[in-house]
Amino acid sequence: MKLPGVICAAIAIAVTAACTPSPPVQDYASENIISFRYSAYDYVPTLTAEAWDKAIGHCAQFGKFANYKGGNDVNAWTAEEVHTFTCDDQKLDDGLVIAGQSKRPDINYNYTSTTVVPTIRPY
């Protein structure tokens, strides 16, 4: 059975929208630091362009540069993340932080009759 094009389009939009990060909400801000909280759907922290742009604007108010310090999951049961930027007098290389947290876990699952034991292989 083929689905009508309208139904397929609606399903595609719903699935895409479910995987799109939510807008960043300011979690904390001062002259020295700003953090944002939002939901994202990936195995590793997801830095959005919108969060980065807001951090740049915030730090620019104080004549400083936004330097990305990293992101982390709020807890294991949610897709919510917190991303932090410092406001510094000098621009640093954000690429090292982003590259470090963008490594996807290399997990190999060993199945037995009663338990699942994850084994993490070193890089």
Buried (B, 14 or more C-beta within 10 A) or exposed (E): EEEEEEEEEEEEEEEEEEEEBBEBEEBEBEEEBBBBBBBBEEEBBBBBEBBBEBBBEBBEEEEBBBBBBBBEBEEEEEBEBBBBBBBBEEEBEBEEBBEEBBEEEEEEEEEEEEEEEEEEEEE
